[in-house]
Amino acid sequence: LRTHCLERGCGGIRGLGLMFRHLDKDYSKRITLDEFKDGIDFYGLKLSESYVRKLFEVLDKDNSGGIDFCEFMLELRPELSPLRKQVIDECFNSLDKNQDEILNIHDLKG
């Protein structure tokens, strides 16, 4: 599913957010199984009913019967590139004044 999203140009966080809003037909901030099935059909994925149900269950981490935005993003967002990871590490290290690998209020105050 992630690969298909990336192929469709939904590689960024913004694109995945737009996809989530498109799937969430009732604006409940959760994707129901029916909405998920409709989305699978809309994006042209040929998956069996049982596979779609299993995929939905994997995405619905809290077993609430719906996929919320965080669950959706955690599974579908692309991996960070090595360069982006390096930039994040450098920023974190510059903020972590005592180099204990934990950011707290004292680090941020300087």
N, C-alpha and C positions, 0 to 999 in steps of 0.2 A: 504494500500500500504506500509506504514511504517513497519507494522508487517511482511509482506511478505519479505521485504528487510532484516529485522533482521533475519528472519528464513533462508534466503539464505546466511547468513554470511556477509552481507554488513553493519554490525552494526556500524562500525567506520567511521570517516570522510573520511579516505582514500578509504574505500570500496565504499562509496557513490560517491566519485569523480571518481573512476574507472567506476562505473555504468553510471554516467552522460556521460563520454567520449564514452562509448560503445553505448549509445543511440544516441549521436550526430554524425550521420553518415556522414554529410557533413562538419564537423569540423567548424561550424559557431558559436560555443559557445552558441548555443540556440537549444533546442529540439523542433522541429516542431510537429504538431499534427500527421502527418504520422509517424515520427520517434517514437513518444510516443506510438502510436498504435502498431507499430512493436515491441517495447520493451515489451509492455503488453503481446503480443503473445509469444515472446521469453521466457519470464519468466513464462509462463504457467498459467497466470491469465485468468480465464474465466469470462470476464466482457462484458456486452452488449455495443453496439456501443454508445448508448446514455449516459451510465454511464462513459465510457472512455472519451467522449467529456466533460462531466460535471467535471470530475476529472481534465482533462487538464485545463479547465477554472479556477478551484480553484487554481491550481499551477501557472498559468500565472497571477500573481498578478497585473501586469501593463497593462494587456489586449493588449499586443504587438503582439500576435499571436505566441509566442514562450516562452518556459520556459528557463530562463537563469540560470546560476549556483547558484546564490544567492537564487533565488526563489525555486529552487530544494532543496537546502540544508536546507533552513528555514523550509520547510514542512516535510522533511524526516529524518533529523538528529535525533538520539535518544536523550532522555532526559538525562541531567547530573545526575550522581549518587549522592547520598547525600555526599559521601566522596569527590568527585570532587568539588561539590559546596562549601564544607567547605574549601578545599584547595584554591579555587579561592577567597573566602571571606577573608581568612587569608592573602593572598598575597595583595589583594586590600587594606585591612586595614593597612598593614604594609607600603604601599606606600602613603596612605592618611594621610600625616603628621598632618594636622590640623583637621582631623576627620569630615570634612564637607560633606562626601560621594560624593565628586567630585574630580577626579584626574585632576590636571592641571600641568603646567610646573614647578611651584614653588614646588609642592609636589615631582616631579621627580628629581629636582635639589638637594633636601635635605635641 
